[in-house]
Amino acid sequence: MSTNNLFRKLISCVILDLDGTLLNTDGIVTDVLRSYLVKHGKQWDGREAQQIVGKTPYEAAAAIVEVYGLPITTDELLSEINPIFSNKWCNIKAQPGANRLINHLRGHGVPMALASNSSRENIETKISYHEGWKESFSVNIGGDEVSSGKPSPEIFLEAAKKLKMIPSSCLVIEDSVLGVTAGKAAGMEVVAVPSLPKQSHLFTSADEVINSLLDLCPEKWGLPAFGDWIEGTLPIEPWYIGGPVIKGYGRGSKMLGIPTANLSTEGYSDLLSEHPAGVYFGWAGLSTRGVYKMVMSLGWNPYFNNSEKTIEPWLLHDFNEDFYGEDLHLAIVGYIRPEANFPSIDSLIARIHEDGKIAERALELPLYSKYRDDPHLKSSLPQNC
């Protein structure tokens, strides 16, 4: 979306998809299907996720039956897995930024609706486990309440009608191509937040594509801006990672001029799936040296085109030697920006140094500096800055 068009329409209401957009449903879907397919001698490896994202439950089940050649009907598959899913809805976590967005819009009196290809009953069950969500949405519409699910625009047009809004005044937030297609067909503005990695190129019809809800700028749509960014950083609920450094002060350090490290992702797959790719910051406790300010890249490293998500902290301190194999514990306390592509290594290095300066300043604030003594960093370590 060009900057000239950022303010071409003032939005009066927001219509949100649920699964994949507000709720991190993918992990539960993967777990259930992986376990279920074993009984048929099949193995779920995630590549089929694109076949089912955004579809109605029936369409998704039909795709699984076809892709895996299961010797059962779609109805039989649904009858077997629906009870399993029902027992797991209480465990679905909100996507990063979902509670923040809902609370922000509700606090400013912005009307909100949920429009999901899931059934109305499933929608109400899922949101019942998240405090304040049921009261925040004045309209909920399920795929079983319209004649055609997404990519048909019907569900969004019905939501606008119930909100008593004209379609052009509605902003749709979606994670699937089918949802984006439906929103645009309804004559609405659409922000895409792809729930599957490395899929942004598929969302060309969206008015804007963002990495996560943390990166949404409501003011672009004439809505009240968030007021929680502090000196270029967004405070987040702290989370922790630790383990031996599998790479340290290697090629990255020589190119960037700062001590970089790689931590093993083993044992952290569930935790990493809960956090969007991007640049974070906080404190790093290095086993034999002390506690240091730290910036961390989480993601697929677009420049080096990594095939798996990586954890790459950069310690904001001068080191004369590597720290391979040393134990490193991280307390991640804030967010700076989404993962991005850069045209050259020089532009990447420049941005990394800029990220470092932002983190250096922010970590002096009491909001963040208090975590320097977090027990997760091992308080017995020597204390350095």
Secondary structure, DSSP 8 states (H G I E B T S, - for coil): --GGGTTSS---EEEE--BTTTB--HHHHHHHHHHHHHTTT----STTHHHHTTS-HHHHHHHHHHHHT-SS-HHHHHHHHHHHHHTTGGG--B-TTHHHHHHHHHHTT--EEEEESS-HHHHHHHHTTSTTHHHH-SEEEEGGGSSS-TTSTHHHHHHHHHHT--GGGEEEEESSHHHHHHHHHTT-EEEE--SSTT-GGG-TTSSEE-SSGGG--GGGGTS------BTTBEEEEEEEEEEEEEEESSHHHHHHSS-BEEE--TT-HHHHHTS-SEEEEEEEEETTTEEEEEEEEEE--TTTT-SS-EEEEEESS--SS--TT-EEEEEEEEEEEE----SSHHHHHHHHHHHHHHHHHHTTSHHHHGGGG-GGG-TTS----
